[in-house]
Amino acid sequence: MTGLGGPESWAGALTGFARRRLAGDYEVDEFGFDPELTESVLFPLLRPLYERWFRVSTHGLGNIPSEGGALLVSNHSGVLPLDAVMTAFAVHDEHPAHRFLRMLGAELVFDTPVLGELARKTGQTLACHPDAERLLRDGELVGVWPEGYKGVGKPFSARYKLQRFGRGGFVSAALRTGVPIVPCAVVGAEEIYPKIADIRPLARLLRLPYFPVTPFFPWLGPLGTIPLPTKWHIEFGEPVRTDTFDAESADDQMLVLTLTDQVRESIQQLLYRRLALRRGIFTDGGPGSSQG
């Protein structure tokens, strides 16, 4: 793995980071992405969660191209979107090219004070066609979670069952830019907050897509927001090519829906296979991490 080895090295990196900030010696792209902030501050904070709490194992990293545009499409779960954050960390920390995953987020993220600004600075942007296509044409690795709130807020009884992917807007973006689509399956995130109910009137009052009830929240207060330390596996499947089609194919709704179903089925099969291989929700047993 890359990154900062310990508290002393992190402290040194933060000192250098602060010095460059004060001098104005840093760059931010047109979307507000600040790579140095992400790499020097955010990722070191995420590392203990990734390595020690969820003990993430990655599989199929070789299916992510080392350069050029690509669209990573994943399942979504866990009440809070920690699966997206851990996937972005895995791509940067474990892939040989240490690529940043430019995640497409919902409007709620960017409308939330502080969170919206942090999302922009760490490379996220609104999930819309123009932004996605511009990033892909610029050679970026873009991440999308088509299940949206339906996936991340689904009940525990529906775990690892993919929700509807919509009309395939992500496939249209890939077709227009000719980039490969990389299916991704995350196993372990479904169990971090077992959602057993939804207080819908309270969700409407707070303008949230759902207000989850778990065996621990809201009964234990702030302690109930601590995710369970499940063992995670993140697997990247074989890419689906789109460069065999011309850009006008993005307007062929039948083709778009066919490719959407193909990607969705690929992710579902990855989930089933990975679930069959794991030995327990909290155990480290089963096949280990693979860079291949």
C-alpha positions in Angstrom: 0.0 0.0 0.0 1.0 3.6 -0.5 0.5 6.5 1.8 1.9 7.7 5.1 3.4 5.1 7.3 2.8 6.4 10.8 1.9 9.4 13.0 5.3 11.0 12.6 5.3 10.8 8.8 1.8 12.0 8.7 2.6 15.0 11.0 5.5 15.9 8.7 3.2 15.7 5.6 0.7 17.9 7.3 3.4 20.4 8.1 4.4 20.6 4.5 0.7 20.7 3.5 0.0 23.7 5.8 3.1 25.5 4.5 2.0 25.1 0.8 -1.5 26.2 1.7 -0.2 29.4 3.3 1.9 30.1 0.3 -0.9 29.4 -2.1 1.2 26.6 -3.7 -1.5 24.2 -4.7 -3.9 23.5 -7.6 -7.7 22.9 -7.8 -9.4 21.9 -11.0 -12.5 23.3 -12.6 -14.7 21.0 -10.5 -13.1 22.1 -7.3 -11.0 18.9 -6.8 -8.0 19.4 -4.5 -5.8 16.3 -4.9 -3.3 17.3 -2.3 -6.0 17.8 0.3 -7.5 14.4 -0.5 -4.2 12.6 -0.5 -2.5 14.3 2.5 -5.4 14.8 4.8 -8.5 12.8 4.0 -7.0 9.4 3.0 -4.7 9.1 6.1 -7.9 9.6 8.2 -9.7 6.9 6.3 -6.8 4.4 6.4 -7.6 3.0 9.9 -11.2 2.5 8.9 -10.2 0.7 5.7 -7.4 -1.4 7.1 -8.4 -2.2 10.7 -12.2 -1.7 11.0 -13.5 -3.1 7.8 -10.3 -5.0 6.9 -11.0 -4.5 3.2 -9.8 -7.1 0.7 -9.7 -6.1 -3.0 -10.0 -8.4 -6.0 -9.6 -7.9 -9.7 -7.8 -4.6 -9.6 -6.2 -5.4 -12.9 -9.6 -4.8 -14.5 -9.3 -1.1 -13.8 -7.2 0.6 -16.6 -4.1 2.4 -15.5 -4.8 5.4 -17.6 -7.6 6.9 -19.7 -11.2 7.4 -19.1 -13.3 4.6 -17.5 -16.6 4.3 -15.7 -16.8 2.3 -12.5 -20.3 1.1 -11.7 -21.0 -0.4 -8.3 -23.8 -1.6 -6.0 -24.8 0.7 -3.2 -25.8 -0.1 0.4 -25.2 0.5 4.1 -27.5 3.4 5.1 -24.5 5.8 4.9 -22.5 5.7 1.7 -19.3 4.5 3.2 -19.1 1.9 0.4 -18.4 4.6 -2.1 -15.7 6.2 0.1 -14.0 2.9 0.8 -14.1 2.0 -2.9 -12.4 5.4 -3.8 -9.8 4.7 -1.2 -9.2 1.2 -2.5 -8.6 2.4 -6.0 -6.1 5.0 -5.0 -4.3 3.0 -2.4 -4.2 -0.5 -3.9 -4.2 0.0 -7.7 -0.7 0.3 -9.2 -1.5 3.6 -10.9 -3.0 5.1 -7.6 -5.8 6.7 -9.5 -8.4 9.1 -8.0 -12.0 7.9 -8.4 -14.1 10.9 -9.4 -17.4 10.0 -7.8 -20.8 11.3 -9.0 -23.0 12.3 -6.1 -26.7 13.2 -5.5 -27.9 16.8 -5.1 -28.4 16.2 -1.3 -24.7 15.9 -0.9 -23.9 19.2 -2.4 -26.8 21.0 -0.8 -25.6 20.0 2.7 -23.4 22.7 4.4 -19.7 21.6 4.9 -20.3 18.2 3.3 -21.0 19.7 -0.1 -17.7 21.7 0.0 -15.8 18.7 1.2 -17.3 16.6 -1.5 -16.2 19.0 -4.2 -12.7 19.3 -2.8 -12.3 15.5 -2.7 -13.2 15.1 -6.4 -16.9 14.5 -6.3 -19.4 16.2 -8.7 -23.1 16.2 -9.3 -24.4 13.1 -11.1 -25.3 14.7 -14.4 -24.5 13.8 -18.0 -22.4 16.9 -18.9 -20.1 16.6 -15.9 -19.7 12.8 -16.3 -18.9 13.1 -20.0 -16.4 15.9 -19.5 -14.5 14.0 -16.8 -14.5 10.8 -18.9 -13.2 12.7 -22.0 -10.5 14.2 -19.8 -9.3 10.6 -19.1 -10.6 10.4 -15.5 -11.8 7.3 -13.7 -15.4 8.1 -12.8 -17.5 6.2 -10.2 -21.3 5.9 -10.2 -23.8 4.1 -8.0 -27.0 3.8 -10.1 -29.2 2.4 -7.3 -28.9 5.7 -5.5 -31.0 6.1 -2.4 -33.0 3.0 -3.2 -29.8 1.0 -2.7 -28.1 2.7 0.2 -31.4 2.9 2.1 -32.9 -0.5 1.4 -34.0 -2.7 4.3 -31.8 -5.4 5.7 -34.1 -8.1 4.3 -33.2 -6.9 0.8 -29.5 -7.0 1.3 -27.4 -7.9 -1.8 -30.4 -7.7 -4.1 -29.7 -5.0 -6.6 -32.4 -2.3 -7.0 -33.4 -0.8 -10.3 -30.7 1.0 -12.3 -33.1 3.5 -13.9 -32.8 4.4 -17.6 -29.1 3.8 -18.0 -27.8 7.4 -18.0 -24.3 6.1 -17.1 -24.3 3.8 -20.1 -25.1 6.7 -22.4 -22.2 8.7 -21.0 -19.8 5.7 -21.6 -21.1 5.3 -25.1 -20.6 8.9 -26.0 -17.0 8.9 -24.7 -16.1 5.3 -25.8 -14.8 4.3 -22.3 -15.0 0.9 -20.7 -17.5 0.2 -18.0 -16.0 -1.6 -15.0 -18.6 -3.5 -12.8 -17.8 -3.4 -9.1 -19.3 -5.4 -6.2 -18.9 -4.5 -2.5 -19.7 -7.3 0.0 -19.7 -6.4 3.7 -21.3 -2.9 3.6 -24.8 -4.3 3.7 -24.4 -5.3 7.3 -22.8 -2.2 8.9 -26.1 -0.7 9.7 -28.9 -3.4 9.6 -31.9 -1.2 8.6 -35.1 -2.8 10.1 -37.5 0.2 9.7 -37.9 3.7 8.3 -39.6 6.6 10.1 -40.9 8.3 7.0 -42.7 11.2 8.7 -39.4 12.2 10.4 -37.5 11.7 7.1 -39.9 14.1 5.4 -39.6 16.6 8.2 -35.8 16.6 8.0 -35.9 16.5 4.2 -34.0 13.2 4.1 -34.7 10.3 1.7 -35.2 8.0 4.7 -34.7 8.0 8.5 -33.3 4.5 9.4 -34.0 2.4 12.4 -31.4 -0.2 13.2 -31.0 -2.5 16.3 -28.7 0.2 17.7 -30.0 3.5 16.3 -31.7 5.7 17.5 -31.8 3.7 20.8 -28.1 4.1 21.7 -27.9 7.7 20.5 -24.5 8.6 19.0 -23.1 5.2 19.8 -25.7 3.8 17.5 -24.1 5.5 14.5 -20.9 3.5 14.8 -20.8 1.0 11.9 -20.4 -2.7 12.8 -16.9 -4.0 12.0 -17.8 -6.3 9.2 -15.2 -7.8 6.9 -15.4 -6.2 3.4 -14.5 -7.5 0.0 -14.5 -5.2 -3.1 -14.3 -6.9 -6.4 -13.8 -5.3 -9.8 -15.2 -7.3 -12.7 -14.2 -7.6 -16.3 -14.8 -4.4 -18.2 -17.7 -4.0 -20.7 -16.3 -2.3 -23.8 -18.2 0.5 -25.5 -15.6 1.6 -28.1 -17.1 -0.9 -30.5 -20.1 1.4 -30.9 -20.2 4.9 -32.4 -21.2 7.9 -30.3 -24.7 8.1 -31.8 -25.4 4.7 -30.2 -26.0 6.6 -27.0 -29.4 7.7 -28.5 -30.4 4.1 -29.1 -32.5 3.4 -26.0 -32.8 -0.3 -26.6 -29.0 -0.6 -26.8 -28.6 1.5 -23.7 -31.1 -0.6 -21.7 -29.4 -3.8 -22.9 -26.0 -2.7 -21.8 -27.5 -1.4 -18.5 -29.0 -4.9 -17.8 -25.6 -6.5 -18.8 -23.7 -4.4 -16.3 -26.3 -4.9 -13.6 -26.3 -8.6 -14.1 -22.5 -8.6 -14.0 -22.5 -6.9 -10.6 -25.2 -9.2 -9.3 -23.2 -12.3 -10.3 -20.1 -10.8 -8.6 -22.1 -10.3 -5.4 -23.4 -13.9 -5.5 -19.9 -15.3 -6.1 -18.2 -13.3 -3.4 -21.0 -14.1 -0.9 -20.5 -17.8 -1.7 -16.8 -17.5 -1.0 -17.0 -15.7 2.3 -17.0 -17.7 5.6 -18.7 -15.1 7.8 -19.8 -11.5 8.1 -17.1 -10.6 10.6 -14.3 -13.1 9.9 -11.2 -12.7 7.8 -11.5 -16.2 6.3 -11.8 -16.9 2.6 -9.7 -15.9 -0.3 -7.4 -12.9 0.4 -6.7 -9.6 -1.3 -5.7 -9.8 -5.0 -4.0 -7.2 -7.1 -4.8 -9.2 -10.3 
